[in-house]
Amino acid sequence: MCWRKEVAKFLVQKSGPLTGEVTISGSKNAVLPIMAAALLTEEKCTIMETPALRDVDVMCQLLESLGAEVEDKLEDNIVEIEAKTISQNEAPFELVKKMRASILVIGPLLARTGKAVIPLPGGCAIGKRPIELHLKGLRALGVEIKEESGTQGPLEAKVDRLVGNDIYLDFPSVGATEVIMMTAAVAEGTTVIENAAQEPEIVDLANFLNKMGAKIKGAGTATVKIDGVEKLHGVSHQVIPDRIEAGTFMVASVITKGNILIRNILPDHVKPVTAKLRECGAEITMTEEGMIVRGDVNPIISTDIKTLPYPGFPTDMQSPFMALLTVAKGPSVVIETVFENRFMHVAEFNRMGANIKTQGNCAIIPGDKQLQGAQVVATDLRAGAAVVLTGLVAEGTTEVSDIYHIDRGYENFVEKFRGLGATILRIED
């Protein structure tokens, strides 16, 4: 996969109601741990509905650097991974710094080689995302971990024998739950994770591992039980649809007073977004073809949101939903409880006239604003999509820079929006 220059930008203009249909791609947050888990077997794994994203490209390069043979057929949304041997148990810093999900390979490396050296991962600057819970879980499974001083690590982990254990997570961390599940799948004995993350991506990873021969029960609940097995085998697996991309297009329909049919969407995965959009006046119905989201039926009114771990309102939808609240009638309050630094997009919205005030983890949005186009920055992946949404309803032209963040998590972003009638152009500077 060849990506364009990181100095590219979007030019977005007021577009009127978005109409038509859009098909949701495979989930970024599901496919990355599944790709890492493919290292657990010597046999080939075929992963279908893999989205063509920067993060997927980085994960392909990371797996190849560790010795796996990776064939990406991303024009067909397929990746094949075959890790007959692991030739390297140290992840390259140049790749790890680009993506937080790089930490996911630590468990498979330990299972296959007994050792892993991982620099502390990068990713979006949305606040502290410590890996203490990942390490706590690994230590409980018998792993010795040495951390060097300094923000970039690296950390060295080694193990002679993985042994199951009972692990309580102080916070239902998605990454920690995934790392523990992968590692415990081939540990001796039984592992029980209490206060586990319950996101759909956890369930998809468990389904993938169980197809490989793992014995995992309870994924999607607060208690996950893993009976370790001696060996896993290759499988084919289809990744679930991306619920955050789906939510983004749901908001896009409402903010533009549009009428969009969203295909390849699992309604149970977007329940919090659906509920809040209905509170705002949106009309949402499910048909055999997909979900129809209409923002042209009722006036759009304000509501309050509070982000929480799944099944609560997703933190990844906080900034796109705040974009809608800037133009909704009446004031709104947004409380962010998952990440402490996820209001960086507020400054970008305010450049466009939103007049949002923040205090700690609370943002007050006055609403009912006529936004004006401006030069703004995609401060992180989801904030990038959010400022595009505001650009669709702002007077004049909105110039969005640092769009490489958006490339990390949205497949065919411009093409999908243009297909709905949006006026958006990608410019290579």
C-alpha positions as CSV (number, residue, x, y, z in Angstrom):
1,M,0.0,0.0,0.0
2,C,1.4,3.4,-0.9
3,W,0.2,6.4,1.1
4,R,0.2,10.0,-0.1
5,K,2.1,12.8,1.5
6,E,1.3,13.7,5.1
7,V,1.2,17.4,4.1
8,A,-2.1,16.8,2.3
9,K,-5.2,18.7,3.3
10,F,-8.9,18.7,2.8
11,L,-10.9,21.6,1.4
12,V,-14.5,21.3,2.6
13,Q,-17.4,23.6,1.6
14,K,-21.0,23.9,2.8
15,S,-22.7,21.1,1.0
16,G,-26.4,21.0,1.8
17,P,-28.2,17.8,2.8
18,L,-26.2,14.6,2.3
19,T,-28.3,11.9,0.5
20,G,-27.8,8.5,-0.9
21,E,-26.2,5.4,0.5
22,V,-22.8,4.4,2.0
23,T,-21.3,1.1,3.0
24,I,-19.4,0.8,6.2
25,S,-15.9,-0.7,6.1
26,G,-14.4,-3.4,8.4
27,S,-13.6,-2.2,11.9
28,K,-10.1,-0.7,12.4
29,N,-10.2,-1.4,16.2
30,A,-11.2,-5.0,15.5
31,V,-8.8,-5.9,12.7
32,L,-5.6,-4.7,14.4
33,P,-5.7,-7.1,17.4
34,I,-6.9,-9.9,15.0
35,M,-3.8,-9.3,12.8
36,A,-1.6,-9.4,15.9
37,A,-3.3,-12.6,17.1
38,A,-2.4,-14.3,13.7
39,L,1.2,-14.5,15.1
40,L,0.0,-17.1,17.6
41,T,0.0,-19.8,14.9
42,E,2.4,-21.1,12.3
43,E,-0.4,-21.5,9.9
44,K,-1.9,-19.0,7.4
45,C,-4.7,-16.8,8.6
46,T,-6.9,-15.0,6.1
47,I,-8.6,-11.9,7.3
48,M,-11.5,-10.5,5.2
49,E,-13.2,-7.1,5.3
50,T,-9.9,-5.6,6.3
51,P,-10.0,-1.8,5.7
52,A,-7.3,-0.1,3.6
53,L,-6.0,2.2,6.3
54,R,-2.7,3.7,7.4
55,D,-2.9,1.7,10.7
56,V,-3.4,-1.5,8.9
57,D,-0.4,-0.8,6.7
58,V,1.7,-0.1,9.7
59,M,0.6,-3.4,11.3
60,C,1.4,-5.3,8.1
61,Q,4.9,-3.8,8.2
62,L,5.3,-4.6,11.9
63,L,4.3,-8.2,11.4
64,E,6.7,-8.5,8.5
65,S,9.5,-7.1,10.6
66,L,8.9,-9.9,13.1
67,G,9.3,-12.6,10.5
68,A,5.7,-13.1,9.3
69,E,4.8,-13.4,5.6
70,V,2.1,-10.8,4.9
71,E,0.2,-10.5,1.7
72,D,-2.1,-7.6,1.6
73,K,-4.8,-7.7,-1.0
74,L,-6.4,-4.6,0.3
75,E,-7.9,-3.7,-3.1
76,D,-10.2,-6.7,-2.1
77,N,-10.0,-5.9,1.6
78,I,-8.1,-9.1,2.4
79,V,-4.9,-9.7,4.3
80,E,-3.1,-13.1,4.6
81,I,-0.7,-13.6,7.4
82,E,1.6,-16.7,7.8
83,A,4.0,-16.7,10.7
84,K,5.8,-20.0,10.2
85,T,8.7,-18.6,12.1
86,I,9.3,-15.6,14.3
87,S,12.7,-14.3,13.4
88,Q,12.7,-11.1,15.5
89,N,11.1,-10.5,18.9
90,E,12.0,-6.8,19.0
91,A,9.5,-4.4,17.4
92,P,11.1,-1.5,15.4
93,F,10.6,1.9,17.1
94,E,10.0,3.6,13.8
95,L,6.8,1.5,13.4
96,V,5.7,1.3,17.0
97,K,5.8,5.1,17.4
98,K,3.2,5.5,14.7
99,M,0.5,3.4,16.3
100,R,-0.6,2.5,19.8
101,A,-2.0,-0.9,18.7
102,S,1.6,-2.0,18.2
103,I,1.6,-3.1,21.9
104,L,-0.8,-5.9,20.9
105,V,2.0,-8.1,19.5
106,I,3.6,-8.5,22.9
107,G,1.5,-11.4,23.9
108,P,1.9,-13.4,20.7
109,L,5.7,-12.7,20.8
110,L,5.9,-14.0,24.3
111,A,3.9,-17.1,23.4
112,R,6.0,-17.9,20.4
113,T,9.5,-16.9,21.5
114,G,9.4,-16.4,25.3
115,K,10.6,-12.8,24.8
116,A,9.4,-9.4,23.5
117,V,11.0,-6.0,23.4
118,I,8.6,-3.2,22.7
119,P,9.1,0.6,22.7
120,L,6.2,2.4,24.3
121,P,3.6,2.9,21.5
122,G,2.5,6.1,19.9
123,G,-0.9,7.0,18.4
124,C,-3.3,9.9,18.8
125,A,-2.4,12.5,21.5
126,I,-5.8,12.3,23.3
127,G,-4.4,11.9,26.8
128,K,-2.6,9.3,28.9
129,R,-3.2,5.8,27.8
130,P,-1.0,3.9,30.1
131,I,-0.2,0.2,29.6
132,E,0.1,-0.6,33.3
133,L,-3.0,-2.9,33.1
134,H,-1.5,-4.7,30.1
135,L,1.7,-5.3,32.1
136,K,-0.3,-6.3,35.3
137,G,-2.1,-9.0,33.3
138,L,1.1,-10.3,31.7
139,R,2.9,-10.5,35.1
140,A,-0.1,-12.4,36.5
141,L,0.5,-15.0,33.7
142,G,4.2,-15.4,34.7
143,V,5.9,-12.8,32.6
144,E,8.9,-10.9,33.9
145,I,8.9,-7.3,32.7
146,K,11.8,-4.8,32.8
147,E,11.0,-1.1,31.9
148,E,13.7,1.4,31.1
149,S,13.4,5.0,32.2
150,G,12.3,7.5,29.6
151,T,9.0,8.1,27.8
152,Q,9.8,5.9,24.8
153,G,10.8,2.8,26.8
154,P,11.5,0.2,25.6
155,L,10.1,-2.5,27.8
156,E,11.6,-6.0,27.9
157,A,9.4,-9.0,28.7
158,K,10.3,-12.6,29.0
159,V,8.7,-15.8,30.2
160,D,9.7,-19.4,30.6
161,R,6.2,-20.8,31.0
162,L,2.8,-19.0,30.6
163,V,0.5,-20.0,33.4
164,G,-3.2,-19.0,33.8
165,N,-4.4,-16.8,36.6
166,D,-7.3,-14.7,37.9
167,I,-6.9,-11.1,36.9
168,Y,-8.9,-8.1,38.0
169,L,-8.6,-5.0,35.8
170,D,-8.9,-1.7,37.7
171,F,-10.5,-0.2,34.6
172,P,-12.1,-2.1,31.7
173,S,-9.2,-1.5,29.3
174,V,-9.8,-2.7,25.8
175,G,-6.1,-3.1,25.0
176,A,-5.3,-4.9,28.3
177,T,-8.3,-7.3,27.8
178,E,-7.1,-8.1,24.3
179,V,-3.5,-8.6,25.3
180,I,-4.4,-10.9,28.2
181,M,-6.9,-12.9,26.0
182,M,-4.3,-13.5,23.3
183,T,-1.6,-14.5,25.8
184,A,-3.8,-16.7,28.0
185,A,-5.2,-18.5,25.0
186,V,-2.0,-20.6,24.9
187,A,-1.1,-20.5,28.6
188,E,-1.3,-23.5,30.9
189,G,-4.4,-23.7,32.9
190,T,-7.3,-21.3,33.2
191,T,-7.4,-17.5,33.2
192,V,-10.3,-15.4,34.4
193,I,-10.4,-11.7,33.6
194,E,-12.7,-9.7,35.9
195,N,-13.9,-6.2,34.9
196,A,-13.0,-7.0,31.3
197,A,-13.8,-4.6,28.5
198,Q,-17.0,-5.5,26.8
199,E,-16.6,-3.8,23.4
200,P,-17.8,-5.6,20.2
201,E,-14.1,-5.6,19.1
202,I,-13.3,-7.9,22.1
203,V,-16.0,-10.3,21.0
204,D,-14.6,-10.3,17.4
205,L,-11.1,-11.1,18.7
206,A,-12.5,-13.9,20.9
207,N,-14.4,-15.3,17.9
208,F,-11.2,-15.3,15.8
209,L,-9.2,-17.0,18.6
210,N,-11.9,-19.6,19.1
211,K,-11.9,-20.4,15.4
212,M,-8.1,-21.0,15.8
213,G,-8.8,-23.5,18.5
214,A,-8.8,-21.3,21.7
215,K,-11.4,-21.9,24.4
216,I,-12.7,-18.4,25.4
217,K,-16.1,-17.9,27.1
218,G,-17.8,-14.7,28.3
219,A,-16.3,-12.2,25.7
220,G,-18.6,-9.2,25.7
221,T,-19.3,-9.5,29.4
222,A,-17.4,-8.3,32.4
223,T,-16.0,-11.8,33.1
224,V,-14.0,-13.6,30.5
225,K,-12.8,-17.2,31.0
226,I,-9.9,-18.6,29.0
227,D,-8.9,-22.2,29.2
228,G,-5.4,-22.4,27.7
229,V,-4.7,-24.8,24.8
230,E,-1.4,-26.1,23.5
231,K,-1.6,-25.0,19.9
232,L,-3.7,-22.8,17.6
233,H,-4.2,-23.2,13.9
234,G,-4.9,-21.0,10.9
235,V,-8.4,-19.8,10.0
236,S,-10.4,-17.4,7.7
237,H,-12.3,-14.7,9.4
238,Q,-14.5,-11.7,8.4
239,V,-14.1,-8.6,10.5
240,I,-17.1,-6.8,12.0
241,P,-18.2,-3.4,10.5
242,D,-16.7,-0.3,12.0
243,R,-19.2,1.1,14.5
244,I,-17.3,4.4,14.8
245,E,-17.3,5.0,11.0
246,A,-21.0,4.1,11.1
247,G,-21.6,6.6,13.8
248,T,-19.7,9.3,11.9
249,F,-22.0,8.9,8.9
250,M,-25.1,8.8,11.1
251,V,-24.1,12.2,12.5
252,A,-23.2,13.4,9.0
253,S,-26.8,12.8,7.9
254,V,-28.3,14.6,10.8
255,I,-25.9,17.6,10.9
256,T,-26.6,18.3,7.2
257,K,-30.4,17.6,7.5
258,G,-29.8,14.7,5.1
259,N,-31.3,11.3,4.4
260,I,-28.7,8.5,4.2
261,L,-29.0,4.7,3.9
262,I,-26.1,3.1,5.8
263,R,-25.2,-0.4,4.7
264,N,-23.2,-3.0,6.6
265,I,-24.1,-1.7,10.0
266,L,-24.8,-3.7,13.2
267,P,-27.5,-1.7,15.0
268,D,-26.7,-3.2,18.4
269,H,-23.2,-1.8,18.2
270,V,-24.4,1.8,17.7
271,K,-27.2,1.9,20.2
272,P,-25.9,4.8,22.3
273,V,-25.3,7.0,19.2
274,T,-28.8,6.0,17.9
275,A,-30.4,6.9,21.2
276,K,-28.7,10.3,21.4
277,L,-29.4,11.2,17.8
278,R,-33.1,10.4,18.3
279,E,-33.0,12.7,21.3
280,C,-31.8,15.4,18.9
281,G,-34.7,14.9,16.6
282,A,-33.3,12.4,14.1
283,E,-35.5,9.7,12.6
284,I,-33.7,6.4,12.4
285,T,-35.2,3.1,11.1
286,M,-33.8,-0.3,10.2
287,T,-34.6,-2.0,7.0
288,E,-33.4,-5.1,5.2
289,E,-31.0,-2.9,3.3
290,G,-29.5,-1.2,6.3
291,M,-30.1,1.8,8.6
292,I,-31.9,4.9,7.3
293,V,-30.9,8.1,9.2
294,R,-32.9,11.2,8.5
295,G,-32.1,14.7,9.8
296,D,-34.6,16.4,7.6
297,V,-37.8,15.4,9.5
298,N,-37.5,17.4,12.7
299,P,-35.6,20.5,14.0
300,I,-32.3,19.4,15.5
301,I,-32.3,20.1,19.2
302,S,-29.6,19.8,21.9
303,T,-28.8,17.0,24.3
304,D,-26.1,16.1,26.8
305,I,-23.7,13.2,26.5
306,K,-21.3,11.5,28.8
307,T,-18.6,9.1,27.4
308,L,-18.3,5.8,29.1
309,P,-16.8,2.3,28.4
310,Y,-19.0,0.1,26.2
311,P,-22.0,-0.2,26.3
312,G,-22.0,3.5,27.2
313,F,-21.5,6.4,24.7
314,P,-18.2,5.8,23.0
315,T,-15.4,8.3,23.5
316,D,-14.5,7.9,19.8
317,M,-17.9,9.5,18.9
318,Q,-17.5,12.4,21.3
319,S,-16.0,14.9,18.9
320,P,-18.2,14.0,15.9
321,F,-21.3,14.3,18.1
322,M,-20.0,17.6,19.5
323,A,-19.9,18.9,15.9
324,L,-23.6,18.3,15.7
325,L,-24.2,20.0,19.0
326,T,-22.6,23.2,17.8
327,V,-25.5,23.8,15.4
328,A,-28.3,22.1,17.4
329,K,-30.9,24.4,19.0
330,G,-30.1,25.0,22.6
331,P,-27.1,24.5,24.9
332,S,-25.5,21.1,25.6
333,V,-23.0,19.6,28.0
334,V,-20.4,17.0,27.1
335,I,-18.6,15.1,29.8
336,E,-15.5,13.1,28.8
337,T,-14.7,10.4,31.4
338,V,-12.4,8.1,29.3
339,F,-9.5,10.3,28.2
340,E,-8.5,13.5,30.0
341,N,-7.2,15.3,26.9
342,R,-9.9,14.7,24.4
343,F,-11.1,18.3,24.0
344,M,-8.4,19.5,21.7
345,H,-10.9,19.8,18.8
346,V,-12.8,22.5,20.8
347,A,-10.2,25.1,19.8
348,E,-10.8,24.1,16.2
349,F,-14.6,24.4,16.5
350,N,-14.2,27.8,18.2
351,R,-12.1,29.0,15.2
352,M,-15.3,28.4,13.2
353,G,-17.5,30.3,15.7
354,A,-18.8,27.6,18.0
355,N,-17.9,29.5,21.3
356,I,-17.5,26.3,23.4
357,K,-16.3,26.6,27.0
358,T,-14.4,23.9,28.7
359,Q,-13.7,23.2,32.4
360,G,-11.8,20.0,33.3
361,N,-13.6,17.1,31.6
362,C,-16.7,19.2,30.9
363,A,-17.5,21.1,27.7
364,I,-20.5,23.5,27.4
365,I,-21.7,24.0,23.9
366,P,-24.1,27.0,23.4
367,G,-25.4,25.6,20.2
368,D,-27.5,27.2,17.5
369,K,-24.4,28.7,15.8
370,Q,-23.9,29.6,12.2
371,L,-20.3,28.3,11.7
372,Q,-17.8,30.0,9.4
373,G,-15.2,28.2,7.4
374,A,-11.6,28.5,8.7
375,Q,-8.2,26.9,8.7
376,V,-8.4,24.0,11.2
377,V,-6.3,21.0,12.3
378,A,-7.2,17.4,12.6
379,T,-5.9,17.1,16.2
380,D,-6.5,13.3,16.3
381,L,-8.3,10.7,14.2
382,R,-11.9,11.3,15.3
383,A,-11.5,15.0,15.7
384,G,-10.4,15.1,12.1
385,A,-13.7,13.6,11.0
386,A,-15.5,16.0,13.3
387,V,-14.0,19.2,11.8
388,V,-15.0,17.9,8.4
389,L,-18.5,17.5,9.6
390,T,-18.5,21.2,10.8
391,G,-17.1,22.2,7.5
392,L,-20.1,20.6,5.7
393,V,-22.4,23.1,7.4
394,A,-20.1,26.2,7.7
395,E,-20.3,29.2,5.4
396,G,-17.4,29.4,3.0
397,T,-14.4,27.0,2.9
398,T,-12.9,25.0,5.7
399,E,-9.3,23.9,5.2
400,V,-8.4,20.8,7.3
401,S,-4.7,20.0,7.8
402,D,-2.9,17.0,9.4
403,I,-5.4,14.7,7.7
404,Y,-3.0,11.8,8.0
405,H,-4.9,11.2,11.2
406,I,-8.1,10.6,9.2
407,D,-6.2,8.2,6.9
408,R,-5.4,6.1,9.9
409,G,-9.0,5.2,10.6
410,Y,-11.4,6.0,7.7
411,E,-11.3,4.0,4.4
412,N,-12.1,6.0,1.2
413,F,-13.1,9.0,3.4
414,V,-13.4,11.5,0.6
415,E,-14.9,9.2,-1.9
416,K,-17.6,8.1,0.5
417,F,-18.6,11.7,1.4
418,R,-18.5,12.8,-2.2
419,G,-20.8,9.9,-3.1
420,L,-23.3,11.4,-0.7
421,G,-23.1,14.9,-2.2
422,A,-20.5,16.5,0.0
423,T,-18.2,19.1,-1.5
424,I,-14.8,18.0,-0.2
425,L,-11.5,17.9,-2.0
426,R,-8.2,16.4,-1.1
427,I,-5.2,18.6,-2.0
428,E,-1.6,17.3,-2.1
429,D,0.5,20.3,-1.1
